[in-house]
Amino acid sequence: MGKILMNKMVTKKVKKAPKGVPPVQKTSAKADKVGKVSCNDKFCPIHGSKKLKMRGRTFDGVVIKKLPGRVTIQFERMLRVPKYERYEKRKTKLHARLPDCMKNDVAVGDLIQIAETRPISKMIHFVVSKLIKAKDVASLDVPQEKGGKK
Protein backbone atom coordinates (compact mmCIF):
# COMPACT_ATOMS: atom_id res chain seq x y z
CA MET A 1 0.00 0.00 0.00
CA GLY A 2 1.06 3.54 -0.49
CA LYS A 3 0.02 6.97 0.66
CA ILE A 4 -2.97 8.80 -0.78
CA LEU A 5 -2.11 12.34 -1.80
CA MET A 6 -4.74 14.53 -3.42
CA ASN A 7 -6.84 11.54 -4.52
CA LYS A 8 -3.85 9.86 -6.21
CA MET A 9 -2.20 6.69 -5.03
CA VAL A 10 1.58 7.01 -4.52
CA THR A 11 3.56 3.79 -4.30
CA LYS A 12 7.24 3.14 -3.89
CA LYS A 13 8.96 1.54 -6.84
CA VAL A 14 11.03 -1.49 -5.95
CA LYS A 15 13.95 -2.41 -8.19
CA LYS A 16 14.04 -6.09 -9.01
CA ALA A 17 17.14 -8.07 -9.88
CA PRO A 18 17.31 -9.32 -13.45
CA LYS A 19 16.18 -12.89 -14.02
CA GLY A 20 18.84 -15.51 -13.60
CA VAL A 21 20.94 -13.38 -11.21
CA PRO A 22 20.89 -14.50 -7.53
CA PRO A 23 19.96 -11.80 -5.00
CA VAL A 24 22.88 -10.15 -3.20
CA GLN A 25 22.70 -9.97 0.58
CA LYS A 26 23.90 -6.68 1.94
CA THR A 27 26.07 -6.84 5.05
CA SER A 28 27.77 -3.97 6.75
CA ALA A 29 30.93 -3.91 8.80
CA LYS A 30 28.82 -3.12 11.86
CA ALA A 31 26.67 -6.19 11.28
CA ASP A 32 29.79 -8.35 11.04
CA LYS A 33 31.07 -7.04 14.39
CA VAL A 34 27.70 -7.66 16.02
CA GLY A 35 27.77 -11.30 14.97
CA LYS A 36 31.29 -11.96 16.30
CA VAL A 37 31.01 -10.41 19.77
CA SER A 38 28.79 -11.85 22.46
CA CYS A 39 27.50 -9.25 24.86
CA ASN A 40 25.16 -9.92 27.78
CA ASP A 41 24.95 -6.27 28.82
CA LYS A 42 21.34 -5.12 28.57
CA PHE A 43 22.41 -1.46 28.42
CA CYS A 44 24.95 -1.93 25.61
CA PRO A 45 24.23 0.67 22.87
CA ILE A 46 24.99 -1.91 20.15
CA HIS A 47 23.82 -5.31 21.44
CA GLY A 48 21.60 -4.68 24.47
CA SER A 49 17.92 -5.45 24.85
CA LYS A 50 17.36 -2.01 26.42
CA LYS A 51 19.69 -0.18 24.05
CA LEU A 52 20.93 3.16 25.27
CA LYS A 53 20.15 5.79 22.70
CA MET A 54 23.19 7.92 21.98
CA ARG A 55 22.12 11.53 21.55
CA GLY A 56 23.49 14.98 22.14
CA ARG A 57 27.18 15.71 22.58
CA THR A 58 30.19 13.48 21.94
CA PHE A 59 33.66 13.89 23.41
CA ASP A 60 37.07 12.36 22.72
CA GLY A 61 39.33 11.81 25.70
CA VAL A 62 42.05 9.71 27.27
CA VAL A 63 41.06 7.01 29.76
CA ILE A 64 42.59 7.89 33.13
CA LYS A 65 40.74 5.36 35.29
CA LYS A 66 39.03 2.07 34.53
CA LEU A 67 36.55 0.53 36.94
CA PRO A 68 34.11 -2.38 36.54
CA GLY A 69 31.38 -1.10 34.21
CA ARG A 70 32.70 2.44 33.83
CA VAL A 71 35.66 4.54 32.76
CA THR A 72 36.80 8.05 33.55
CA ILE A 73 38.15 10.14 30.69
CA GLN A 74 39.96 13.44 30.71
CA PHE A 75 40.35 16.00 27.95
CA GLU A 76 41.60 19.56 27.67
CA ARG A 77 39.61 22.53 26.48
CA MET A 78 40.53 26.14 25.83
CA LEU A 79 38.74 28.84 27.80
CA ARG A 80 38.96 32.51 26.82
CA VAL A 81 39.81 35.02 29.54
CA PRO A 82 38.36 38.31 28.24
CA LYS A 83 40.16 40.52 30.78
CA TYR A 84 43.61 39.45 29.62
CA GLU A 85 42.64 38.64 26.03
CA ARG A 86 44.25 35.24 26.40
CA TYR A 87 43.24 31.61 26.48
CA GLU A 88 43.85 29.10 29.24
CA LYS A 89 43.78 25.32 29.24
CA ARG A 90 41.31 23.57 31.51
CA LYS A 91 40.86 19.86 32.05
CA THR A 92 37.48 18.14 32.18
CA LYS A 93 36.77 14.71 33.64
CA LEU A 94 33.72 12.72 32.61
CA HIS A 95 32.47 9.29 33.66
CA ALA A 96 31.07 6.93 31.03
CA ARG A 97 29.50 3.49 31.07
CA LEU A 98 31.72 0.75 29.63
CA PRO A 99 29.72 -2.00 27.86
CA ASP A 100 30.74 -5.62 28.49
CA CYS A 101 31.68 -6.14 24.83
CA MET A 102 34.31 -3.35 25.04
CA LYS A 103 35.79 -4.00 28.48
CA ASN A 104 38.70 -6.07 27.12
CA ASP A 105 39.45 -3.56 24.34
CA VAL A 106 39.69 -0.40 26.47
CA ALA A 107 42.65 0.19 28.79
CA VAL A 108 44.08 3.13 30.73
CA GLY A 109 45.77 5.54 28.32
CA ASP A 110 43.57 4.73 25.30
CA LEU A 111 41.85 7.47 23.31
CA ILE A 112 38.10 6.79 23.18
CA GLN A 113 34.92 8.54 22.11
CA ILE A 114 31.93 8.83 24.43
CA ALA A 115 28.39 9.89 23.56
CA GLU A 116 25.70 11.46 25.71
CA THR A 117 22.77 9.31 26.78
CA ARG A 118 20.06 9.37 29.42
CA PRO A 119 21.24 9.53 33.05
CA ILE A 120 22.27 6.02 34.07
CA SER A 121 23.31 6.91 37.61
CA LYS A 122 24.22 9.94 39.72
CA MET A 123 27.52 10.47 37.85
CA ILE A 124 27.17 8.57 34.59
CA HIS A 125 25.45 10.35 31.68
CA PHE A 126 27.66 9.06 28.86
CA VAL A 127 28.43 5.72 27.22
CA VAL A 128 31.58 4.58 25.41
CA SER A 129 30.80 4.58 21.69
CA LYS A 130 34.12 3.57 20.15
CA LEU A 131 37.84 3.10 20.64
CA ILE A 132 39.74 5.65 18.56
CA LYS A 133 43.34 4.76 19.33
CA ALA A 134 44.87 2.19 21.66
CA LYS A 135 47.86 3.15 23.77
CA ASP A 136 51.13 2.19 22.11
CA VAL A 137 52.98 -0.54 23.98
CA ALA A 138 56.30 0.67 22.54
CA SER A 139 55.82 4.16 23.98
CA LEU A 140 55.74 2.96 27.59
CA ASP A 141 58.42 4.44 29.79
CA VAL A 142 61.19 1.87 30.02
CA PRO A 143 63.91 2.62 32.55
CA GLN A 144 67.22 3.03 30.80
CA GLU A 145 70.67 2.74 32.24
CA LYS A 146 72.35 6.02 32.90
CA GLY A 147 75.67 6.49 31.20
CA GLY A 148 78.40 6.54 33.77
CA LYS A 149 82.01 5.48 34.30
CA LYS A 150 82.57 1.93 35.46
Beta strands, then each sheet from edge to edge (+ up, - down):
strand 1: 3-5
strand 2: 8-10
strand 3: 58-67
strand 4: 70-81
strand 5: 86-97
strand 6: 111-116
strand 7: 126-133
sheet 1: 1+ 2-
sheet 2: 3+ 4- 5+ 7+ 6- 3+
end
